[in-house]
Amino acid sequence: MAKRIGRTVRDLRRENRTAVLQRLYFDGPMSRLALGSAAGLSSGSVSNVVAELLTEGLVEEAGSLGADGGRPRTLVRVAADRGRLIGVDVGETRVRVELFDLSMTELARAERPLPGHGRRSYDVGVVAGHILDGIAEVLGTGPGAGASLGPSWGPGAGVGAGGGAGAGELLGIGIGVPGIVEHTADGPLVHGQTIGWDAVPLERLLRASGRLPAQVPLFTDNGAKTLGQAEMWFGGGRGARSAVVVLFGSGVGACVVGDELERGRALEWGHLTVRVRGRRCRCGARGCLEAYAGAEALLARWREEGGRPPRGADEEAALTAMLAAAHPADGGAPDPVAARVLEETAEYLGAGLADLINLFQPERILVGGWAGLQLGARFLESVRAHALDHSLRHPAARVRVALGRLGPDAVTVGAATLPLAAFFARGGYRAPAGSPAPAPAWRAALGARMAGTGPAVGGRAE
């Protein structure tokens, strides 16, 4: 009750708008009657909020639903074209930037490769430049850009009645990065030990370039969190009360979702020790899971044992070649070295998943990331078997292990949900010009999303 003291009429109005927008976004289109029940609001409150949002263009009518012997009920939904969102994935092999409408339909994309691999590829200035160039391209203001999107991010552009978002307005930019993100009073700092980033003020560097308007909110979070967020909102995690979403790329990371982790904590799963005095990891320690199970380590072990990926191939092409060697499409004899290294990797990953099963007892484990998706269902069966072998019987009996459903773009989709959730938390109002976006805004929005579904927390492979 103490938290409710001091709430104003404006606060109540914003909360009601937030509840309506969230329910319509995840469960719409809905009638006003169904919306009132789902959002926990009176019919009068729902009618007032919906009328307001219709006037602002944030929601729209979407047909009607017949009623037995009564008047048809008009359905309403969030208007997909009333705003734009940008998601950025600072990945292991490239920087990917995508522009979405409110329904998460992709409108444009840009990619910038990170040549080679390692710390030189992650020069902060280079990565920041790729992000800025990609944003300019998808917005139609840079080289290679498409058509302009019309009203977007000029001062006062696209403001609807009551200060809501206008047509085509850019609501914010979300960035998924490798490493731990520390939110401070001066902005987020990125600690990416394996890529040579030590307290990097990425957002501050992007703002200092002068290429981003001050009024556009920026959000930075761990890449595995954004992957998990995307799967929980739109993919294989929907409806689950608890889940682990695994990012399997050059390295490995995980996102843990559950009621008991409401406040969240970083989970650098890739740096769990699986072998004392084992292989040297990119982080500098020995025996980390990532030193055995990440794609970079997997390919290194194949080469050490005589494997020969195509000359000049990047990690994705080299992994494709390794899979082809282990499982020839023509039915020929498999490469025993490639097959053995893949099986060892499956066992290490399975043992790592078993730790997560025993610690968090999730309902679901979803494997995503470009390498996880490329290795596919056959590899996953082996990982699943090893995970269950190493787990306690009770939590193992209730967990389901599957591939993620959103494909290799899941990190950018999840990054774009960061400004979307903050927009909902503001009740669909624009962020005040010059005000920094509060770090926990997206988490607060998720907490109110669905009863029994907690927010995502986790850590990305560094």
N, C-alpha and C positions, 0 to 999 in steps of 0.2 A: 504493500500500500504506500510505503514511503516514496517509491519511485513515481507515483501518480500525482503527488503534491506539486503544485506549481504548473501543471499542464494548462495551456490556454486553449481557447476556442480554435485558434489557428493550428495548434498541435493536434487536436481532435480531428479537425478537417483533413489535415495531411495524413493522419493515420487511417482514416476512412478511405481516402483516395488510394493509399498504398494497398490496403486490403482488397479493394475492388480491382485495381490494376493487376495485382498478383494472381488473384483467382481467375480473372479473365485470360491472363497470359498462359497459365498452365492448364486450365480446364475449359476455356472458352471454345466456341461461342456458347453463351448461357443466357437464359432469360433473367429478368430482374428478380423474379421469385426465387429461382434456384441460386442466384448470386447472393441474395440476402442470407439464405441458409448457409451457404458455403463460406461466406466472409464473416458470419456472425454479426450481421448488422440488421437493424430494423428496416422494414419496407420503405419507410419515409427517408431514412438515411441513404439507402441504396438509390432511390429515385432521384434524390438531390445530387448525389455524387455522379451518377450516370448522366444526368442532364448536363452537368457542368463539363464532364469529360467529352460528351458529344459536341457541345458548343466549341470546345477547344480543338476538336478533331483528334483527340487521343484515342477515342473509341469510335466505332461505327456500327451501324445496324447490319446484321448478317442473316436476313431472312426471318422466318417465323416457324414456330413449332405449334402444330395443331393440338387443341385441347378438347377432350371429350365433352361435347355439348356446350362448350364455352368459347370465348374469344381466343383466337390464336395468340400465342405469346411471342413477342418480338425478341429475337436473339441479338446480343451485342458481343463485340470482340474488340481486342486491341487493334488499332489501325496500323498495319505494318509499315506504311510509307510515311509515317509522321516523324520519323527520326532515323538517324544513321549511327552505326557503331563501328569502331575499328578494333580489331584484335591483332596483336603482334606476337609472334613466336620467335624469340631469340633461341634458335635451335642449335644443334650440334654441327650441322652441315650447311645451314642457310638461315637467313632471316626472312621470315614470311610475314606479309602484311595483308590483311583481308578487310574489305568493307562489307558490312551487312546492313539490311534493314531490320526492323524490330522483330520480324519473324525468323531471323537468322538465315535468311536467304542471301547467298553470296552475290554481291553486286560487282565487285572488282577485286583483283588480287595482284600482288607484286612480290617477287622473290629476288633476293640477292644472295649469291653463294658465298660461303666462307671457305676459301681455298685451303686445302690441306686440313690439318687438325691439330689442335693443341693451343698453347697460350698465344702464339703469334696471330692465330686466326681470330682471337677474341680481343684484339686491340680495341679499347673502349671507344676511341675516336672513330674507328672504322665501323663498329657496330652501330654507334649512334648515327653516323652518316647514312648507313643502310636503312635504319628505321625512318629517318626523316625523308629520305628519297622515296621509300615505299609509301609513306603516308601521302606525300605530294602526288605520287603517281595514281593511287587509287581514288584520290579526290579530284583528279583531273586538273591538277595545277603543276605537274612536273613532266619531264621528258617521258614520252611513251604513254602519256595519260590518255584516258578515254574522254567521253563527253562530260561536260560539267554537270553537277548534280543540282544546280540551281541554288535556292536559298540554303545556306548551310551555316557558316561560322563567322559571319560578319557581326559587328556589334549591333545587338538588337534585332538581328535577322530572325525571321520565323517565329516570333513570339506570339503565342496564341492568347486568347482571353484568359485573364487570371495568371498570366506568366507561364503557362504550360508550353511544351515544346511545339515548334512550328514545323511545317512540312519540310522534310529533308534536313532538318537541323542535326549537326553532329553533336551527339550527346556525350561523347567521351571516347577516350582511347585506353584500352587495356593492354598491358605488356606482360607476357610470361617470360621469365628469365631463369637460367640455371643458378642454383645456389640458394642461400638463405637470404630472405628479405627482412631487414630490420627497419621498422617504422619509427622514425624519430620526429621531434618537433620541427626539425629543419627539412623533413622529407625522407623518403625511403633510401636506405643504403643497401647495396647488393654485395653480399659476401659469397663469392664464387671461388673457393679455394683451388679447385682443379682447373680453372680457366684463368687464374692469375688476377682475379678481381678481389680487392680488399677494400671494403667499405666504399664502393663506387656509387656516387650520387647520380645515378643515371637520369632520373627525371630532371634534376637541376641542370645537367648538361644539355638535355634536349630543350629545356626552356631557354637556356642561355644562348642557344643558336639563333633565336629570333625568328625561327621558321614555324613556330607553333603559337597560335593566338592564346593570350593569357586566360581567356574565359573558357577554354576547352579543358575539362577535367582530365587528368592523367591518373592511371591506376597501375601500380606495379606489384606483381606477386610471383611466387614461385611457379614454374611451369607445370610441375606435377599437380599442383593445386588447381590450376586452370583446366588441365586435362580431366581431373576428377570432377570438377564442377560441371564441365560439359557432359560427361557421362551420367552424372546424377540428375541433371536437368532434362537432358534430351536423349540419352542413350541407355545402355544396359543397366544403369543404376536406378532408374526410375522406379519408385515404389518401395525401394529397400530402406529399412531402418538403419542398416549398417553395411558398409562395404569397404573394400580396399581396391583402389584403382592403381595399377602398376604401369609405370612408364618405362618401357624397354627400348632404349635407343643406343647411342654410343656408350652410355652408362645406364644405370638403372635408378629409379626413384619410385616413390609411392605416395599416394594420397589416401588418408584414412578418414572415413565418414562415420559418425556415430553420435548418439545422444551424450555419451559420457565425455566426449571431446569437444563440448560446445565452445569453449574458449580457444581451443586449438593449440597445437604446438608443431614445430618443424619436425619432420621425420625423415632423416637422411638415411633411408633404408639401404642405399647402395654402399654405405660405409659401415655396415654391420660386419664384424669380423667373423668370417666363416672358416678361416684356417690360420692358426697361430704360426707366425714366421713364414707366411705364405708369399705369394707374388706381390710385388710392389704395385700399389694402386696409384692412380693419377693424383690422389690427394697427398701422397707421400708416405702413408702408412702401409703396412703389410697385411695381406690376407683379407682385404675387404671383398665383399660380395661382388662389387663392380669390377674388381681385378680378374674375376673369373666369368661373370655372367653378362657384362656389357658387350655390345657388338664389337667395340674396339678391341677388348681383351680377347674375345672369341676368335677374331680374325688373326690377332697376334699369335695366339696359341696354334692356330692352323698353320701359319707361316713357319713357326719354330719347328714344327714337326714335318715340314716338307711340302705343305700346301702351296699352290701357285695361283693366286688370283690374277686376273688380267692386268697387264702392265698399265699403270696410270689410272686404274679404276679407283673411284671413290668408295667410301664405306658401303654405300647401298649397293653399288654394282659388284663389289667384292663379296658381299654376303649373298647376293643372288648367285654368283658363281659357286660359292661354297655349297649352297643348297642344291644346285644342279649336280655338283660332284657327288654329294651324299645320296641324292635320290634322282638318278638319271631319268629323264623323261622318256628315253627310247628303250627303257627296260634293261639297259646294260649293267655291267658290274659297278656297284657303288665304290666310291673312294673310301677305303676303310679308315683313313686318318680323319677325313672330314666327318664321317659318320660318328667316329668315336668322340671327337671334340664336341660335336653337337649334343651327343648323349650326356657327356660330362657336364656340359653347360646346363642341360635340362635338370640334372640332378642338383647342381648348385642352386639354380633358381627355385626348384621345388623345396629344397631345404630352407631357403630364405622365405618362401611363402609360408612354410610350416611355422616359422617363428611368428609371422604376422597372424596366422590362424590361432595359435596358442595364446598370443598376447591380447588380441582384439576380438576374437571369436565373431568374425563378420558373417553376414548372410551370403555375401557375394564377393568374389575376387574377379576383377576385370583386367585383362592384360591389353594394354595399348602401346602407343609409340611405334615409330616406323619399323623398327627391327622386330618387335613382337608381332605386328600385323604381317610382316613379310614372312616370318618363320611359320606362322599360321597354325591351323588346327592340328596337323600331325605332330608338330613339336609340342603343342599345348597338351596333348594327351599324355606325353611322357612327363612333362612338368607336373601335371595334375597327379599322376600316379606317385611321383616322388614326394610331392607335398603331403599327400594323404599318408604315405608311409612314415613320414617324420612328425606327423601331428598327433596330438591326443585324440582319442576316439570320439569323444563327445563333440568338440567343436568341429572336427573333420566331418562328422556325419551330417552336419547342417549347412555346410558351406557349398556353394556352387561356383566353379571356376570356369570362366568363359572369356572369349576375346571381346574387346571393346567394340562398340557398334558404330562409332563415328568416324573411323578412318584416320588417316594421317593429319587431317586438319583440326583434330579435336582440341589441340592447345590454343589455336587462334580463336576457335569458337568459344572456348572457356574464357580466354582473355577478354573477349568482347562482352561476356556476361558481367564483368566487373563494373563497367559504367552503367549497364542496364539495371543491375540490382540497386546501384546507388540512385539511379533515376527513380526507380520504384519507391525506394526508401524516402525520397523527397516528395512522394505523392504525385510524381509527374511534373513537378516544377523544375525550371531551369536552375542550375547551380548559380548562386550569386557571383557576379563578375569579380575575379580576383581572389575568391575564397578557396583555400586548398581543400581538396576532397578528403574527408576523414577516412583514415585507414580502415576502420571496421565497418564502413557503410554497407559493403556487399554482404558481410557476414550477418549484420543485423537484418538485412532484407531476407536472407535465406532462412533465418530463424523463424520468421513469421510465415514462411511460404506454405509449408504443409505440416499439419500436426503429426508429430512423431518422426519427422525427418530433420536431422541435425545438419549443421553446416560442414563444409569440407575443410579439412586441414591436412597438411602433409608436407612432403619435401621432394624436390626434383633431383634426379641424378646430376651430379656436378661434372 
